[in-house]
Amino acid sequence: MKATIQTQGRQFTVKEGDILFVNRFKDTNAGDSVTIDDVRMVGEGEQVRFGTPKVSGASVVIEILENKRDKKVIVFKKKRRKGYERKRGHRQEISVIKIKSIKA
């Protein structure tokens, strides 16, 4: 069974057993289970149900595998002939999640 969920401002089409990298879930640790109720589409084949905007009664249970930081992104700014240079780095906080079950 497939489902389209919305979490952290992004939509994902998932099935059971999928592993995703998403923005970090606040106040969670590795091994925690989280229920996502914002399901936009659920089902497969002829049994697909679409929500307006959410499918009522549908939910997806995920497990937090790991909370970590993503690769560093370098932001470099320069204005030529002015002596202006700025170099900054940023590492996004992410959660590695696994889809445990989809309830229609």
C-alpha positions as CSV (number, residue, x, y, z in Angstrom):
1,M,0.0,0.0,0.0
2,K,1.3,3.5,-0.9
3,A,0.6,6.8,0.8
4,T,1.5,10.4,0.2
5,I,2.3,12.2,3.4
6,Q,3.2,15.8,4.3
7,T,5.8,16.4,7.0
8,Q,8.1,19.3,7.7
9,G,6.6,21.2,4.8
10,R,7.4,18.5,2.2
11,Q,5.4,15.8,0.6
12,F,6.6,12.2,0.2
13,T,5.1,9.2,-1.5
14,V,6.0,6.2,0.7
15,K,5.3,2.5,1.2
16,E,6.1,0.3,4.2
17,G,9.8,-0.3,4.8
18,D,11.0,2.9,3.0
19,I,13.8,4.9,4.6
20,L,13.7,8.7,4.2
21,F,15.9,11.7,5.2
22,V,13.7,14.6,6.5
23,N,14.2,17.7,8.7
24,R,14.6,16.8,12.3
25,F,11.6,15.9,14.4
26,K,11.7,18.0,17.6
27,D,12.0,16.3,21.0
28,T,12.6,12.8,19.5
29,N,15.4,10.3,20.0
30,A,16.5,7.2,18.0
31,G,14.0,4.4,18.4
32,D,10.9,6.6,19.0
33,S,7.7,6.1,17.0
34,V,5.8,9.0,15.6
35,T,2.3,9.0,14.0
36,I,1.8,11.3,11.0
37,D,-1.9,12.1,10.4
38,D,-1.4,14.5,7.5
39,V,-2.0,11.8,4.8
40,R,-2.9,13.3,1.3
41,M,-3.4,10.0,-0.6
42,V,-3.6,6.4,0.4
43,G,-4.2,3.1,-1.4
44,E,-3.1,1.3,-4.6
45,G,-4.6,0.5,-7.9
46,E,-8.5,0.8,-7.9
47,Q,-8.5,1.4,-4.1
48,V,-6.9,4.8,-4.1
49,R,-8.5,7.5,-1.8
50,F,-7.6,11.2,-2.2
51,G,-8.1,13.7,0.6
52,T,-9.4,17.3,0.4
53,P,-6.7,18.0,1.7
54,K,-6.4,15.1,4.2
55,V,-7.7,11.6,4.1
56,S,-9.9,11.2,7.2
57,G,-8.9,8.3,9.4
58,A,-5.6,7.6,7.6
59,S,-2.3,7.7,9.4
60,V,1.3,6.6,8.9
61,V,3.5,5.3,11.8
62,I,7.2,6.0,11.4
63,E,10.3,5.1,13.5
64,I,13.2,7.4,14.0
65,L,16.3,5.5,13.1
66,E,18.8,8.3,13.7
67,N,19.1,12.0,14.4
68,K,22.2,13.5,12.8
69,R,23.5,16.4,10.8
70,D,23.7,16.5,7.0
71,K,26.7,17.4,4.9
72,K,28.1,20.9,5.2
73,V,27.0,23.5,2.7
74,I,29.5,26.3,2.1
75,V,28.1,29.8,1.4
76,F,30.7,32.1,-0.1
77,K,30.0,35.8,-1.0
78,K,32.4,38.1,-2.7
79,K,32.3,41.5,-4.3
80,R,35.1,42.0,-6.7
81,R,37.6,44.8,-6.3
82,K,36.1,45.8,-2.9
83,G,37.9,43.4,-0.6
84,Y,34.6,41.9,0.6
85,E,34.6,38.2,1.2
86,R,32.4,36.1,3.5
87,K,32.6,32.4,4.0
88,R,30.0,30.6,6.1
89,G,29.1,27.0,6.6
90,H,25.8,25.4,7.4
91,R,24.8,21.8,8.5
92,Q,21.1,20.9,8.4
93,E,19.7,18.9,11.3
94,I,18.0,15.8,9.8
95,S,16.2,12.6,11.0
96,V,16.5,9.3,9.3
97,I,13.1,7.6,9.4
98,K,11.6,4.3,8.5
99,I,8.0,3.8,7.5
100,K,6.6,1.1,9.9
101,S,2.9,0.9,8.9
102,I,0.2,2.6,6.8
103,K,-3.3,2.7,8.2
104,A,-6.2,3.5,5.8
